[in-house]
Amino acid sequence: MPLIASDAAIEAELRTKGLNAPHLTPADIDSVIVGEDYHVFPGTTVTVCALKLRNGYVVTGESASASPESFDAAIGRRVARDAARNKIWGLEGYLLREKLAPRVTE
């Protein structure tokens, strides 16, 4: 099973290696989240998390337990929220790259 690095561990490694160019931080990602809502579909283990961003956009993440006997609502919420939050990295990364990219004039 692959090892998953935590946000804090990655930030620490960047600092240790002196990699200080503009980049997103976990705090940057969390700062754009202004609301969250969850829904578990009745009779299922499917949990959906909707994270509302400060510009009004909504990002969703989902989770599902393969076995109803091992379903735990709190864990389902955490997994679904992490899935939604991970999508924000891509969106915010694109925005940062747009700000950093040199402008081409015609």
C-alpha positions as CSV (number, residue, x, y, z in Angstrom):
1,M,0.0,0.0,0.0
2,P,1.4,3.4,-0.9
3,L,2.4,5.8,1.8
4,I,0.3,9.0,1.7
5,A,2.1,12.1,2.9
6,S,0.3,14.6,5.1
7,D,-0.1,18.2,4.1
8,A,2.2,19.2,7.0
9,A,4.9,16.7,6.0
10,I,5.0,18.0,2.5
11,E,5.2,21.6,3.7
12,A,8.0,20.7,6.0
13,E,9.9,19.0,3.2
14,L,9.5,22.0,0.9
15,R,10.9,24.2,3.7
16,T,13.8,21.8,4.4
17,K,14.8,21.7,0.8
18,G,14.5,25.5,0.4
19,L,11.8,25.2,-2.2
20,N,10.1,28.6,-1.5
21,A,8.7,29.6,-4.9
22,P,5.1,30.6,-4.9
23,H,3.0,27.5,-4.2
24,L,-0.3,26.6,-2.5
25,T,-0.4,25.7,1.2
26,P,-2.9,23.7,3.1
27,A,-4.0,27.0,4.7
28,D,-4.6,28.5,1.2
29,I,-6.9,25.6,0.4
30,D,-8.8,25.7,3.7
31,S,-9.2,29.5,3.4
32,V,-11.4,29.3,0.3
33,I,-13.9,26.9,2.0
34,V,-16.8,28.9,3.5
35,G,-19.3,26.1,4.0
36,E,-19.9,22.4,3.9
37,D,-22.9,20.1,3.7
38,Y,-23.2,16.3,3.8
39,H,-25.8,13.8,2.6
40,V,-26.0,10.1,3.1
41,F,-28.3,8.4,0.6
42,P,-31.0,6.5,2.5
43,G,-30.4,2.7,2.5
44,T,-26.8,3.1,1.3
45,T,-23.3,3.8,2.6
46,V,-22.8,6.6,0.0
47,T,-21.8,9.9,1.6
48,V,-21.5,13.1,-0.5
49,C,-19.8,16.2,0.8
50,A,-20.4,19.6,-0.8
51,L,-17.8,22.2,0.0
52,K,-18.9,25.8,-0.8
53,L,-16.0,28.1,-1.9
54,R,-15.8,31.8,-1.2
55,N,-16.7,32.6,-4.8
56,G,-19.9,30.5,-4.6
57,Y,-18.6,27.5,-6.5
58,V,-19.3,24.1,-5.0
59,V,-16.9,21.1,-5.1
60,T,-18.1,17.7,-4.2
61,G,-16.5,14.5,-2.9
62,E,-17.9,11.2,-2.1
63,S,-17.3,8.0,-0.2
64,A,-18.9,4.6,0.1
65,S,-18.3,1.6,2.3
66,A,-18.1,-1.7,0.4
67,S,-19.7,-3.4,3.3
68,P,-22.7,-2.0,5.1
69,E,-21.5,-3.6,8.3
70,S,-18.4,-1.5,8.3
71,F,-20.1,1.8,7.5
72,D,-19.4,4.6,9.9
73,A,-21.0,7.9,9.2
74,A,-18.2,10.0,10.7
75,I,-15.5,8.2,8.7
76,G,-17.7,8.5,5.6
77,R,-17.9,12.3,6.1
78,R,-14.1,12.6,6.6
79,V,-13.4,10.5,3.5
80,A,-15.9,12.5,1.4
81,R,-14.6,15.8,2.6
82,D,-11.0,14.8,1.9
83,A,-12.1,13.8,-1.6
84,A,-13.8,17.2,-2.2
85,R,-10.9,19.2,-0.6
86,N,-8.4,17.4,-2.9
87,K,-10.3,18.7,-5.9
88,I,-9.7,22.2,-4.7
89,W,-5.9,21.8,-5.0
90,G,-6.3,21.4,-8.8
91,L,-8.6,24.4,-9.1
92,E,-6.4,26.6,-7.0
93,G,-3.3,25.3,-8.7
94,Y,-4.7,26.4,-12.0
95,L,-5.5,29.9,-10.7
96,L,-2.0,30.3,-9.2
97,R,-0.4,29.1,-12.5
98,E,-2.5,31.7,-14.4
99,K,-1.2,34.4,-12.1
100,L,2.4,33.2,-12.5
101,A,2.4,32.6,-16.2
102,P,4.1,35.2,-18.4
103,R,1.6,37.1,-20.6
104,V,2.0,36.6,-24.3
105,T,1.2,39.6,-26.4
106,E,0.2,39.4,-30.0
